[in-house]
């Protein structure tokens, strides 16, 4: 003997719930605290070499960039603001 259970879910409810869940995850993701080079590459869609030449070695970035053990880290909010402010120059 096999028991069968049928669950009926309203499509509109399901769609709204999916959107709510996705938006909640995006808010949780946010800007973050620190970005590494992979995150910077993701945010800018630029190559490692390009970022090194035009962003990382920019003197305006040095105040919130840090290199430790051959790994670059950036304060996320400051980097986001820099990229937005100097977008036309980059």
PDB file of N, CA, C and O in Angstrom:
ATOM      1  N   UNK A   1       0.832  -1.161   0.000  1.00  0.00           N
ATOM      2  CA  UNK A   1       0.000   0.000   0.000  1.00  0.00           C
ATOM      3  C   UNK A   1       0.895   1.249   0.000  1.00  0.00           C
ATOM      4  O   UNK A   1       1.779   1.372   0.848  1.00  0.00           O
ATOM      5  N   UNK A   2       0.674   2.173  -0.941  1.00  0.00           N
ATOM      6  CA  UNK A   2       1.457   3.394  -1.074  1.00  0.00           C
ATOM      7  C   UNK A   2       0.559   4.595  -0.853  1.00  0.00           C
ATOM      8  O   UNK A   2      -0.511   4.704  -1.452  1.00  0.00           O
ATOM      9  N   UNK A   3       0.998   5.488   0.006  1.00  0.00           N
ATOM     10  CA  UNK A   3       0.234   6.711   0.259  1.00  0.00           C
ATOM     11  C   UNK A   3       0.655   7.773  -0.743  1.00  0.00           C
ATOM     12  O   UNK A   3       1.841   7.916  -1.042  1.00  0.00           O
ATOM     13  N   UNK A   4      -0.290   8.498  -1.249  1.00  0.00           N
ATOM     14  CA  UNK A   4      -0.015   9.566  -2.206  1.00  0.00           C
ATOM     15  C   UNK A   4      -0.522  10.882  -1.635  1.00  0.00           C
ATOM     16  O   UNK A   4      -1.639  10.974  -1.126  1.00  0.00           O
ATOM     17  N   UNK A   5       0.323  11.893  -1.733  1.00  0.00           N
ATOM     18  CA  UNK A   5      -0.055  13.218  -1.265  1.00  0.00           C
ATOM     19  C   UNK A   5       0.105  14.175  -2.438  1.00  0.00           C
ATOM     20  O   UNK A   5       1.142  14.194  -3.102  1.00  0.00           O
ATOM     21  N   UNK A   6      -0.911  14.953  -2.681  1.00  0.00           N
ATOM     22  CA  UNK A   6      -0.852  15.931  -3.761  1.00  0.00           C
ATOM     23  C   UNK A   6      -0.824  17.324  -3.139  1.00  0.00           C
ATOM     24  O   UNK A   6      -1.671  17.669  -2.315  1.00  0.00           O
ATOM     25  N   UNK A   7       0.167  18.118  -3.550  1.00  0.00           N
ATOM     26  CA  UNK A   7       0.296  19.476  -3.037  1.00  0.00           C
ATOM     27  C   UNK A   7       0.035  20.435  -4.187  1.00  0.00           C
ATOM     28  O   UNK A   7       0.646  20.334  -5.251  1.00  0.00           O
ATOM     29  N   UNK A   8      -0.864  21.347  -3.962  1.00  0.00           N
ATOM     30  CA  UNK A   8      -1.202  22.334  -4.981  1.00  0.00           C
ATOM     31  C   UNK A   8      -0.695  23.692  -4.499  1.00  0.00           C
ATOM     32  O   UNK A   8      -1.041  24.154  -3.412  1.00  0.00           O
ATOM     33  N   UNK A   9       0.135  24.320  -5.337  1.00  0.00           N
ATOM     34  CA  UNK A   9       0.710  25.621  -4.993  1.00  0.00           C
ATOM     35  C   UNK A   9       0.299  26.617  -6.061  1.00  0.00           C
ATOM     36  O   UNK A   9       0.413  26.350  -7.258  1.00  0.00           O
ATOM     37  N   UNK A  10      -0.171  27.743  -5.622  1.00  0.00           N
ATOM     38  CA  UNK A  10      -0.572  28.810  -6.528  1.00  0.00           C
ATOM     39  C   UNK A  10       0.667  29.353  -7.251  1.00  0.00           C
ATOM     40  O   UNK A  10       1.653  29.706  -6.604  1.00  0.00           O
ATOM     41  N   UNK A  11       0.622  29.421  -8.579  1.00  0.00           N
ATOM     42  CA  UNK A  11       1.765  29.897  -9.367  1.00  0.00           C
ATOM     43  C   UNK A  11       2.158  31.324  -9.012  1.00  0.00           C
ATOM     44  O   UNK A  11       3.347  31.636  -8.941  1.00  0.00           O
ATOM     45  N   UNK A  12       1.180  32.191  -8.789  1.00  0.00           N
ATOM     46  CA  UNK A  12       1.487  33.585  -8.431  1.00  0.00           C
ATOM     47  C   UNK A  12       2.225  33.653  -7.105  1.00  0.00           C
ATOM     48  O   UNK A  12       3.197  34.395  -6.962  1.00  0.00           O
ATOM     49  N   UNK A  13       1.760  32.880  -6.141  1.00  0.00           N
ATOM     50  CA  UNK A  13       2.434  32.843  -4.840  1.00  0.00           C
ATOM     51  C   UNK A  13       3.871  32.356  -4.989  1.00  0.00           C
ATOM     52  O   UNK A  13       4.796  32.939  -4.424  1.00  0.00           O
ATOM     53  N   UNK A  14       4.045  31.288  -5.750  1.00  0.00           N
ATOM     54  CA  UNK A  14       5.374  30.705  -5.945  1.00  0.00           C
ATOM     55  C   UNK A  14       6.318  31.708  -6.600  1.00  0.00           C
ATOM     56  O   UNK A  14       7.468  31.847  -6.185  1.00  0.00           O
ATOM     57  N   UNK A  15       5.834  32.398  -7.611  1.00  0.00           N
ATOM     58  CA  UNK A  15       6.664  33.390  -8.304  1.00  0.00           C
ATOM     59  C   UNK A  15       7.060  34.527  -7.356  1.00  0.00           C
ATOM     60  O   UNK A  15       8.220  34.939  -7.341  1.00  0.00           O
ATOM     61  N   UNK A  16       6.118  35.032  -6.574  1.00  0.00           N
ATOM     62  CA  UNK A  16       6.419  36.107  -5.624  1.00  0.00           C
ATOM     63  C   UNK A  16       7.412  35.640  -4.562  1.00  0.00           C
ATOM     64  O   UNK A  16       8.299  36.394  -4.163  1.00  0.00           O
ATOM     65  N   UNK A  17       7.262  34.413  -4.112  1.00  0.00           N
ATOM     66  CA  UNK A  17       8.158  33.877  -3.087  1.00  0.00           C
ATOM     67  C   UNK A  17       9.584  33.718  -3.632  1.00  0.00           C
ATOM     68  O   UNK A  17      10.554  34.004  -2.930  1.00  0.00           O
ATOM     69  N   UNK A  18       9.705  33.271  -4.860  1.00  0.00           N
ATOM     70  CA  UNK A  18      11.031  33.130  -5.479  1.00  0.00           C
ATOM     71  C   UNK A  18      11.699  34.498  -5.595  1.00  0.00           C
ATOM     72  O   UNK A  18      12.872  34.647  -5.253  1.00  0.00           O
ATOM     73  N   UNK A  19      10.968  35.484  -6.069  1.00  0.00           N
ATOM     74  CA  UNK A  19      11.516  36.839  -6.193  1.00  0.00           C
ATOM     75  C   UNK A  19      11.933  37.369  -4.828  1.00  0.00           C
ATOM     76  O   UNK A  19      12.998  37.971  -4.697  1.00  0.00           O
ATOM     77  N   UNK A  20      11.110  37.152  -3.818  1.00  0.00           N
ATOM     78  CA  UNK A  20      11.432  37.603  -2.463  1.00  0.00           C
ATOM     79  C   UNK A  20      12.711  36.944  -1.948  1.00  0.00           C
ATOM     80  O   UNK A  20      13.570  37.606  -1.365  1.00  0.00           O
ATOM     81  N   UNK A  21      12.825  35.651  -2.168  1.00  0.00           N
ATOM     82  CA  UNK A  21      14.010  34.915  -1.705  1.00  0.00           C
ATOM     83  C   UNK A  21      15.272  35.387  -2.418  1.00  0.00           C
ATOM     84  O   UNK A  21      16.312  35.572  -1.785  1.00  0.00           O
ATOM     85  N   UNK A  22      15.186  35.583  -3.725  1.00  0.00           N
ATOM     86  CA  UNK A  22      16.343  36.055  -4.500  1.00  0.00           C
ATOM     87  C   UNK A  22      16.758  37.442  -4.019  1.00  0.00           C
ATOM     88  O   UNK A  22      17.942  37.695  -3.799  1.00  0.00           O
ATOM     89  N   UNK A  23      15.796  38.333  -3.857  1.00  0.00           N
ATOM     90  CA  UNK A  23      16.117  39.692  -3.387  1.00  0.00           C
ATOM     91  C   UNK A  23      16.736  39.672  -1.997  1.00  0.00           C
ATOM     92  O   UNK A  23      17.646  40.448  -1.708  1.00  0.00           O
ATOM     93  N   UNK A  24      16.253  38.798  -1.149  1.00  0.00           N
ATOM     94  CA  UNK A  24      16.819  38.671   0.190  1.00  0.00           C
ATOM     95  C   UNK A  24      18.278  38.219   0.121  1.00  0.00           C
ATOM     96  O   UNK A  24      19.120  38.733   0.856  1.00  0.00           O
ATOM     97  N   UNK A  25      18.576  37.281  -0.738  1.00  0.00           N
ATOM     98  CA  UNK A  25      19.963  36.805  -0.884  1.00  0.00           C
ATOM     99  C   UNK A  25      20.855  37.910  -1.439  1.00  0.00           C
ATOM    100  O   UNK A  25      22.000  38.058  -1.010  1.00  0.00           O
ATOM    101  N   UNK A  26      20.335  38.688  -2.394  1.00  0.00           N
ATOM    102  CA  UNK A  26      21.125  39.780  -2.964  1.00  0.00           C
ATOM    103  C   UNK A  26      21.440  40.835  -1.915  1.00  0.00           C
ATOM    104  O   UNK A  26      22.549  41.367  -1.882  1.00  0.00           O
ATOM    105  N   UNK A  27      20.482  41.139  -1.067  1.00  0.00           N
ATOM    106  CA  UNK A  27      20.719  42.107   0.008  1.00  0.00           C
ATOM    107  C   UNK A  27      21.767  41.553   0.964  1.00  0.00           C
ATOM    108  O   UNK A  27      22.658  42.279   1.404  1.00  0.00           O
ATOM    109  N   UNK A  28      21.659  40.276   1.282  1.00  0.00           N
ATOM    110  CA  UNK A  28      22.643  39.655   2.172  1.00  0.00           C
ATOM    111  C   UNK A  28      24.041  39.716   1.574  1.00  0.00           C
ATOM    112  O   UNK A  28      25.020  39.928   2.290  1.00  0.00           O
ATOM    113  N   UNK A  29      24.136  39.527   0.248  1.00  0.00           N
ATOM    114  CA  UNK A  29      25.425  39.550  -0.425  1.00  0.00           C
ATOM    115  C   UNK A  29      26.049  40.937  -0.319  1.00  0.00           C
ATOM    116  O   UNK A  29      27.209  41.073   0.070  1.00  0.00           O
ATOM    117  N   UNK A  30      25.290  41.948  -0.659  1.00  0.00           N
ATOM    118  CA  UNK A  30      25.716  43.332  -0.544  1.00  0.00           C
ATOM    119  C   UNK A  30      27.108  43.599  -1.089  1.00  0.00           C
ATOM    120  O   UNK A  30      27.662  42.810  -1.854  1.00  0.00           O
ATOM    121  N   UNK A  31      27.645  44.707  -0.685  1.00  0.00           N
ATOM    122  CA  UNK A  31      28.961  45.121  -1.131  1.00  0.00           C
ATOM    123  C   UNK A  31      30.038  44.292  -0.443  1.00  0.00           C
ATOM    124  O   UNK A  31      31.079  44.003  -1.033  1.00  0.00           O
ATOM    125  N   UNK A  32      29.788  43.914   0.793  1.00  0.00           N
ATOM    126  CA  UNK A  32      30.789  43.176   1.544  1.00  0.00           C
ATOM    127  C   UNK A  32      31.686  44.126   2.313  1.00  0.00           C
ATOM    128  O   UNK A  32      31.486  45.340   2.289  1.00  0.00           O
ATOM    129  N   UNK A  33      32.665  43.573   2.987  1.00  0.00           N
ATOM    130  CA  UNK A  33      33.611  44.365   3.765  1.00  0.00           C
ATOM    131  C   UNK A  33      34.918  44.520   3.007  1.00  0.00           C
ATOM    132  O   UNK A  33      35.474  45.614   2.912  1.00  0.00           O
ATOM    133  N   UNK A  34      35.401  43.404   2.470  1.00  0.00           N
ATOM    134  CA  UNK A  34      36.657  43.381   1.720  1.00  0.00           C
ATOM    135  C   UNK A  34      36.418  42.754   0.353  1.00  0.00           C
ATOM    136  O   UNK A  34      35.612  41.835   0.209  1.00  0.00           O
ATOM    137  N   UNK A  35      37.129  43.262  -0.645  1.00  0.00           N
ATOM    138  CA  UNK A  35      37.158  42.632  -1.960  1.00  0.00           C
ATOM    139  C   UNK A  35      38.569  42.137  -2.198  1.00  0.00           C
ATOM    140  O   UNK A  35      39.539  42.813  -1.855  1.00  0.00           O
ATOM    141  N   UNK A  36      38.684  40.960  -2.786  1.00  0.00           N
ATOM    142  CA  UNK A  36      39.979  40.506  -3.273  1.00  0.00           C
ATOM    143  C   UNK A  36      40.011  40.757  -4.780  1.00  0.00           C
ATOM    144  O   UNK A  36      39.070  41.329  -5.330  1.00  0.00           O
ATOM    145  N   UNK A  37      41.073  40.340  -5.444  1.00  0.00           N
ATOM    146  CA  UNK A  37      41.190  40.597  -6.877  1.00  0.00           C
ATOM    147  C   UNK A  37      40.095  39.879  -7.671  1.00  0.00           C
ATOM    148  O   UNK A  37      39.611  40.407  -8.673  1.00  0.00           O
ATOM    149  N   UNK A  38      39.708  38.699  -7.237  1.00  0.00           N
ATOM    150  CA  UNK A  38      38.646  37.989  -7.962  1.00  0.00           C
ATOM    151  C   UNK A  38      37.336  38.757  -7.897  1.00  0.00           C
ATOM    152  O   UNK A  38      36.620  38.859  -8.893  1.00  0.00           O
ATOM    153  N   UNK A  39      37.025  39.295  -6.729  1.00  0.00           N
ATOM    154  CA  UNK A  39      35.795  40.081  -6.613  1.00  0.00           C
ATOM    155  C   UNK A  39      35.898  41.362  -7.429  1.00  0.00           C
ATOM    156  O   UNK A  39      34.924  41.776  -8.057  1.00  0.00           O
ATOM    157  N   UNK A  40      37.078  41.997  -7.427  1.00  0.00           N
ATOM    158  CA  UNK A  40      37.278  43.212  -8.219  1.00  0.00           C
ATOM    159  C   UNK A  40      37.138  42.909  -9.709  1.00  0.00           C
ATOM    160  O   UNK A  40      36.549  43.692 -10.453  1.00  0.00           O
ATOM    161  N   UNK A  41      37.676  41.780 -10.136  1.00  0.00           N
ATOM    162  CA  UNK A  41      37.517  41.379 -11.529  1.00  0.00           C
ATOM    163  C   UNK A  41      36.043  41.149 -11.852  1.00  0.00           C
ATOM    164  O   UNK A  41      35.570  41.546 -12.917  1.00  0.00           O
ATOM    165  N   UNK A  42      35.328  40.516 -10.948  1.00  0.00           N
ATOM    166  CA  UNK A  42      33.904  40.264 -11.153  1.00  0.00           C
ATOM    167  C   UNK A  42      33.135  41.581 -11.252  1.00  0.00           C
ATOM    168  O   UNK A  42      32.302  41.749 -12.143  1.00  0.00           O
ATOM    169  N   UNK A  43      33.410  42.505 -10.350  1.00  0.00           N
ATOM    170  CA  UNK A  43      32.683  43.774 -10.302  1.00  0.00           C
ATOM    171  C   UNK A  43      32.952  44.646 -11.529  1.00  0.00           C
ATOM    172  O   UNK A  43      32.072  45.387 -11.966  1.00  0.00           O
ATOM    173  N   UNK A  44      34.164  44.561 -12.087  1.00  0.00           N
ATOM    174  CA  UNK A  44      34.536  45.443 -13.197  1.00  0.00           C
ATOM    175  C   UNK A  44      34.537  44.765 -14.557  1.00  0.00           C
ATOM    176  O   UNK A  44      34.556  45.443 -15.584  1.00  0.00           O
ATOM    177  N   UNK A  45      34.517  43.447 -14.578  1.00  0.00           N
ATOM    178  CA  UNK A  45      34.635  42.677 -15.834  1.00  0.00           C
ATOM    179  C   UNK A  45      35.943  43.009 -16.556  1.00  0.00           C
ATOM    180  O   UNK A  45      35.991  43.048 -17.786  1.00  0.00           O
ATOM    181  N   UNK A  46      36.982  43.244 -15.791  1.00  0.00           N
ATOM    182  CA  UNK A  46      38.307  43.553 -16.344  1.00  0.00           C
ATOM    183  C   UNK A  46      39.300  42.476 -15.941  1.00  0.00           C
ATOM    184  O   UNK A  46      39.095  41.752 -14.968  1.00  0.00           O
ATOM    185  N   UNK A  47      40.380  42.384 -16.707  1.00  0.00           N
ATOM    186  CA  UNK A  47      41.406  41.376 -16.446  1.00  0.00           C
ATOM    187  C   UNK A  47      42.294  41.790 -15.275  1.00  0.00           C
ATOM    188  O   UNK A  47      42.328  42.955 -14.881  1.00  0.00           O
ATOM    189  N   UNK A  48      42.992  40.832 -14.744  1.00  0.00           N
ATOM    190  CA  UNK A  48      43.925  41.066 -13.646  1.00  0.00           C
ATOM    191  C   UNK A  48      44.951  42.125 -14.045  1.00  0.00           C
ATOM    192  O   UNK A  48      45.191  43.074 -13.298  1.00  0.00           O
ATOM    193  N   UNK A  49      45.559  41.960 -15.228  1.00  0.00           N
ATOM    194  CA  UNK A  49      46.593  42.896 -15.684  1.00  0.00           C
ATOM    195  C   UNK A  49      46.052  44.316 -15.842  1.00  0.00           C
ATOM    196  O   UNK A  49      46.715  45.279 -15.456  1.00  0.00           O
ATOM    197  N   UNK A  50      44.861  44.450 -16.403  1.00  0.00           N
ATOM    198  CA  UNK A  50      44.262  45.766 -16.579  1.00  0.00           C
ATOM    199  C   UNK A  50      44.016  46.412 -15.227  1.00  0.00           C
ATOM    200  O   UNK A  50      44.320  47.590 -15.038  1.00  0.00           O
ATOM    201  N   UNK A  51      43.468  45.653 -14.284  1.00  0.00           N
ATOM    202  CA  UNK A  51      43.196  46.194 -12.946  1.00  0.00           C
ATOM    203  C   UNK A  51      44.483  46.629 -12.253  1.00  0.00           C
ATOM    204  O   UNK A  51      44.515  47.666 -11.590  1.00  0.00           O
ATOM    205  N   UNK A  52      45.529  45.846 -12.404  1.00  0.00           N
ATOM    206  CA  UNK A  52      46.802  46.220 -11.788  1.00  0.00           C
ATOM    207  C   UNK A  52      47.290  47.552 -12.348  1.00  0.00           C
ATOM    208  O   UNK A  52      47.708  48.433 -11.598  1.00  0.00           O
ATOM    209  N   UNK A  53      47.235  47.691 -13.657  1.00  0.00           N
ATOM    210  CA  UNK A  53      47.773  48.890 -14.295  1.00  0.00           C
ATOM    211  C   UNK A  53      46.931  50.138 -14.032  1.00  0.00           C
ATOM    212  O   UNK A  53      47.480  51.200 -13.740  1.00  0.00           O
ATOM    213  N   UNK A  54      45.611  50.023 -14.130  1.00  0.00           N
ATOM    214  CA  UNK A  54      44.755  51.204 -14.083  1.00  0.00           C
ATOM    215  C   UNK A  54      44.047  51.446 -12.748  1.00  0.00           C
ATOM    216  O   UNK A  54      43.540  52.543 -12.517  1.00  0.00           O
ATOM    217  N   UNK A  55      44.003  50.466 -11.886  1.00  0.00           N
ATOM    218  CA  UNK A  55      43.284  50.654 -10.621  1.00  0.00           C
ATOM    219  C   UNK A  55      44.207  50.463  -9.420  1.00  0.00           C
ATOM    220  O   UNK A  55      44.382  51.379  -8.618  1.00  0.00           O
ATOM    221  N   UNK A  56      44.787  49.294  -9.298  1.00  0.00           N
ATOM    222  CA  UNK A  56      45.545  48.963  -8.085  1.00  0.00           C
ATOM    223  C   UNK A  56      46.720  49.916  -7.866  1.00  0.00           C
ATOM    224  O   UNK A  56      46.965  50.337  -6.735  1.00  0.00           O
ATOM    225  N   UNK A  57      47.439  50.258  -8.914  1.00  0.00           N
ATOM    226  CA  UNK A  57      48.595  51.133  -8.759  1.00  0.00           C
ATOM    227  C   UNK A  57      48.233  52.619  -8.792  1.00  0.00           C
ATOM    228  O   UNK A  57      49.122  53.467  -8.727  1.00  0.00           O
ATOM    229  N   UNK A  58      46.957  52.943  -8.891  1.00  0.00           N
ATOM    230  CA  UNK A  58      46.510  54.333  -8.822  1.00  0.00           C
ATOM    231  C   UNK A  58      46.724  54.823  -7.385  1.00  0.00           C
ATOM    232  O   UNK A  58      46.291  54.172  -6.434  1.00  0.00           O
ATOM    233  N   UNK A  59      47.379  55.947  -7.237  1.00  0.00           N
ATOM    234  CA  UNK A  59      47.696  56.466  -5.895  1.00  0.00           C
ATOM    235  C   UNK A  59      46.445  56.730  -5.058  1.00  0.00           C
ATOM    236  O   UNK A  59      46.496  56.671  -3.830  1.00  0.00           O
ATOM    237  N   UNK A  60      45.329  57.021  -5.717  1.00  0.00           N
ATOM    238  CA  UNK A  60      44.088  57.281  -4.977  1.00  0.00           C
ATOM    239  C   UNK A  60      43.545  56.011  -4.322  1.00  0.00           C
ATOM    240  O   UNK A  60      42.750  56.087  -3.385  1.00  0.00           O
ATOM    241  N   UNK A  61      43.967  54.860  -4.806  1.00  0.00           N
ATOM    242  CA  UNK A  61      43.489  53.581  -4.275  1.00  0.00           C
ATOM    243  C   UNK A  61      44.344  53.123  -3.093  1.00  0.00           C
ATOM    244  O   UNK A  61      43.882  52.336  -2.267  1.00  0.00           O
ATOM    245  N   UNK A  62      45.561  53.597  -3.005  1.00  0.00           N
ATOM    246  CA  UNK A  62      46.495  53.107  -1.992  1.00  0.00           C
ATOM    247  C   UNK A  62      45.989  53.271  -0.555  1.00  0.00           C
ATOM    248  O   UNK A  62      46.403  52.521   0.328  1.00  0.00           O
ATOM    249  N   UNK A  63      45.109  54.234  -0.312  1.00  0.00           N
ATOM    250  CA  UNK A  63      44.587  54.445   1.027  1.00  0.00           C
ATOM    251  C   UNK A  63      43.664  53.338   1.521  1.00  0.00           C
ATOM    252  O   UNK A  63      43.472  53.183   2.727  1.00  0.00           O
ATOM    253  N   UNK A  64      43.096  52.574   0.607  1.00  0.00           N
ATOM    254  CA  UNK A  64      42.195  51.499   1.019  1.00  0.00           C
ATOM    255  C   UNK A  64      42.540  50.162   0.373  1.00  0.00           C
ATOM    256  O   UNK A  64      41.722  49.242   0.349  1.00  0.00           O
ATOM    257  N   UNK A  65      43.758  50.064  -0.147  1.00  0.00           N
ATOM    258  CA  UNK A  65      44.249  48.802  -0.717  1.00  0.00           C
ATOM    259  C   UNK A  65      45.371  48.280   0.172  1.00  0.00           C
ATOM    260  O   UNK A  65      46.103  49.045   0.800  1.00  0.00           O
ATOM    261  N   UNK A  66      45.482  46.974   0.205  1.00  0.00           N
ATOM    262  CA  UNK A  66      46.495  46.363   1.060  1.00  0.00           C
ATOM    263  C   UNK A  66      46.991  45.089   0.387  1.00  0.00           C
ATOM    264  O   UNK A  66      46.201  44.257  -0.060  1.00  0.00           O
ATOM    265  N   UNK A  67      48.300  44.953   0.325  1.00  0.00           N
ATOM    266  CA  UNK A  67      48.876  43.732  -0.220  1.00  0.00           C
ATOM    267  C   UNK A  67      49.552  42.962   0.894  1.00  0.00           C
ATOM    268  O   UNK A  67      50.380  43.496   1.631  1.00  0.00           O
ATOM    269  N   UNK A  68      49.184  41.704   1.002  1.00  0.00           N
ATOM    270  CA  UNK A  68      49.782  40.864   2.027  1.00  0.00           C
ATOM    271  C   UNK A  68      49.971  39.475   1.440  1.00  0.00           C
ATOM    272  O   UNK A  68      49.028  38.871   0.928  1.00  0.00           O
ATOM    273  N   UNK A  69      51.194  38.976   1.518  1.00  0.00           N
ATOM    274  CA  UNK A  69      51.516  37.649   0.972  1.00  0.00           C
ATOM    275  C   UNK A  69      51.093  37.508  -0.483  1.00  0.00           C
ATOM    276  O   UNK A  69      50.490  36.508  -0.876  1.00  0.00           O
ATOM    277  N   UNK A  70      51.416  38.518  -1.272  1.00  0.00           N
ATOM    278  CA  UNK A  70      51.085  38.521  -2.702  1.00  0.00           C
ATOM    279  C   UNK A  70      49.590  38.500  -2.989  1.00  0.00           C
ATOM    280  O   UNK A  70      49.172  38.099  -4.075  1.00  0.00           O
ATOM    281  N   UNK A  71      48.794  38.923  -2.035  1.00  0.00           N
ATOM    282  CA  UNK A  71      47.348  38.953  -2.210  1.00  0.00           C
ATOM    283  C   UNK A  71      46.855  40.367  -1.938  1.00  0.00           C
ATOM    284  O   UNK A  71      47.162  40.952  -0.899  1.00  0.00           O
ATOM    285  N   UNK A  72      46.090  40.908  -2.876  1.00  0.00           N
ATOM    286  CA  UNK A  72      45.542  42.244  -2.716  1.00  0.00           C
ATOM    287  C   UNK A  72      44.170  42.179  -2.075  1.00  0.00           C
ATOM    288  O   UNK A  72      43.348  41.328  -2.414  1.00  0.00           O
ATOM    289  N   UNK A  73      43.934  43.092  -1.141  1.00  0.00           N
ATOM    290  CA  UNK A  73      42.624  43.256  -0.517  1.00  0.00           C
ATOM    291  C   UNK A  73      42.266  44.736  -0.557  1.00  0.00           C
ATOM    292  O   UNK A  73      43.131  45.603  -0.435  1.00  0.00           O
ATOM    293  N   UNK A  74      40.979  45.007  -0.729  1.00  0.00           N
ATOM    294  CA  UNK A  74      40.501  46.378  -0.823  1.00  0.00           C
ATOM    295  C   UNK A  74      39.282  46.532   0.070  1.00  0.00           C
ATOM    296  O   UNK A  74      38.466  45.616   0.176  1.00  0.00           O
ATOM    297  N   UNK A  75      39.156  47.687   0.711  1.00  0.00           N
ATOM    298  CA  UNK A  75      37.937  47.981   1.453  1.00  0.00           C
ATOM    299  C   UNK A  75      36.823  48.112   0.410  1.00  0.00           C
ATOM    300  O   UNK A  75      36.899  48.932  -0.505  1.00  0.00           O
ATOM    301  N   UNK A  76      35.812  47.301   0.568  1.00  0.00           N
ATOM    302  CA  UNK A  76      34.783  47.167  -0.467  1.00  0.00           C
ATOM    303  C   UNK A  76      34.051  48.471  -0.759  1.00  0.00           C
ATOM    304  O   UNK A  76      33.930  48.864  -1.920  1.00  0.00           O
ATOM    305  N   UNK A  77      33.568  49.137   0.265  1.00  0.00           N
ATOM    306  CA  UNK A  77      32.781  50.353   0.046  1.00  0.00           C
ATOM    307  C   UNK A  77      33.615  51.440  -0.624  1.00  0.00           C
ATOM    308  O   UNK A  77      33.139  52.118  -1.534  1.00  0.00           O
ATOM    309  N   UNK A  78      34.858  51.607  -0.178  1.00  0.00           N
ATOM    310  CA  UNK A  78      35.724  52.627  -0.772  1.00  0.00           C
ATOM    311  C   UNK A  78      36.039  52.298  -2.232  1.00  0.00           C
ATOM    312  O   UNK A  78      36.069  53.194  -3.075  1.00  0.00           O
ATOM    313  N   UNK A  79      36.274  51.025  -2.533  1.00  0.00           N
ATOM    314  CA  UNK A  79      36.560  50.644  -3.914  1.00  0.00           C
ATOM    315  C   UNK A  79      35.342  50.871  -4.795  1.00  0.00           C
ATOM    316  O   UNK A  79      35.469  51.355  -5.920  1.00  0.00           O
ATOM    317  N   UNK A  80      34.179  50.531  -4.297  1.00  0.00           N
ATOM    318  CA  UNK A  80      32.949  50.754  -5.071  1.00  0.00           C
ATOM    319  C   UNK A  80      32.776  52.244  -5.363  1.00  0.00           C
ATOM    320  O   UNK A  80      32.438  52.624  -6.484  1.00  0.00           O
ATOM    321  N   UNK A  81      33.007  53.079  -4.359  1.00  0.00           N
ATOM    322  CA  UNK A  81      32.900  54.529  -4.545  1.00  0.00           C
ATOM    323  C   UNK A  81      33.939  55.041  -5.540  1.00  0.00           C
ATOM    324  O   UNK A  81      33.629  55.892  -6.374  1.00  0.00           O
ATOM    325  N   UNK A  82      35.171  54.531  -5.461  1.00  0.00           N
ATOM    326  CA  UNK A  82      36.224  54.921  -6.391  1.00  0.00           C
ATOM    327  C   UNK A  82      35.826  54.568  -7.821  1.00  0.00           C
ATOM    328  O   UNK A  82      35.935  55.400  -8.721  1.00  0.00           O
ATOM    329  N   UNK A  83      35.366  53.342  -8.029  1.00  0.00           N
ATOM    330  CA  UNK A  83      34.985  52.900  -9.367  1.00  0.00           C
ATOM    331  C   UNK A  83      33.842  53.733  -9.926  1.00  0.00           C
ATOM    332  O   UNK A  83      33.812  54.031 -11.120  1.00  0.00           O
ATOM    333  N   UNK A  84      32.914  54.105  -9.078  1.00  0.00           N
ATOM    334  CA  UNK A  84      31.785  54.923  -9.524  1.00  0.00           C
ATOM    335  C   UNK A  84      32.239  56.346  -9.844  1.00  0.00           C
ATOM    336  O   UNK A  84      31.877  56.904 -10.880  1.00  0.00           O
ATOM    337  N   UNK A  85      33.025  56.917  -8.957  1.00  0.00           N
ATOM    338  CA  UNK A  85      33.460  58.311  -9.121  1.00  0.00           C
ATOM    339  C   UNK A  85      34.365  58.489 -10.345  1.00  0.00           C
ATOM    340  O   UNK A  85      34.239  59.475 -11.071  1.00  0.00           O
ATOM    341  N   UNK A  86      35.262  57.554 -10.570  1.00  0.00           N
ATOM    342  CA  UNK A  86      36.241  57.712 -11.644  1.00  0.00           C
ATOM    343  C   UNK A  86      35.955  56.808 -12.845  1.00  0.00           C
ATOM    344  O   UNK A  86      36.853  56.486 -13.623  1.00  0.00           O
ATOM    345  N   UNK A  87      34.708  56.412 -12.980  1.00  0.00           N
ATOM    346  CA  UNK A  87      34.302  55.523 -14.074  1.00  0.00           C
ATOM    347  C   UNK A  87      34.747  56.044 -15.442  1.00  0.00           C
ATOM    348  O   UNK A  87      35.279  55.287 -16.254  1.00  0.00           O
ATOM    349  N   UNK A  88      34.529  57.333 -15.693  1.00  0.00           N
ATOM    350  CA  UNK A  88      34.871  57.898 -17.000  1.00  0.00           C
ATOM    351  C   UNK A  88      36.374  57.889 -17.275  1.00  0.00           C
ATOM    352  O   UNK A  88      36.791  57.843 -18.433  1.00  0.00           O
ATOM    353  N   UNK A  89      37.186  57.933 -16.223  1.00  0.00           N
ATOM    354  CA  UNK A  89      38.636  57.906 -16.401  1.00  0.00           C
ATOM    355  C   UNK A  89      39.164  56.504 -16.670  1.00  0.00           C
ATOM    356  O   UNK A  89      40.222  56.341 -17.277  1.00  0.00           O
ATOM    357  N   UNK A  90      38.435  55.501 -16.223  1.00  0.00           N
ATOM    358  CA  UNK A  90      38.937  54.128 -16.321  1.00  0.00           C
ATOM    359  C   UNK A  90      38.680  53.520 -17.673  1.00  0.00           C
ATOM    360  O   UNK A  90      39.044  52.368 -17.911  1.00  0.00           O
TER     361      UNK A  90
END
